[in-house]
Amino acid sequence: MNHKIIGKERQKGTGNTEKWTRIDFKTPKIDFSRFVS
């Protein structure tokens, strides 16, 4: 279910760095996805 949240946050990209950082620590894989985008 976390994947869905990440997708929403990524689309928003308004500046939810706090949420992103939290996910980044939990799943470094997403960090790569963010860079690829």
C-alpha positions, -999 to 999 in steps of 0.1 A, spaced: 0 0 0 30 23 6 36 22 -32 3 40 -38 12 67 -13 45 72 -30 29 75 -64 6 103 -51 35 121 -33 56 118 -65 28 133 -86 22 161 -62 59 171 -59 48 202 -41 76 199 -16 67 169 6 104 163 13 96 152 49 74 124 37 99 115 9 128 114 34 108 91 56 101 67 28 136 70 16 150 57 49 124 29 49 129 19 13 161 31 -5 146 16 -37 121 45 -40 150 69 -38 162 56 -71 128 59 -87 127 96 -76 160 102 -93 150 84 -125 119 105 -128 
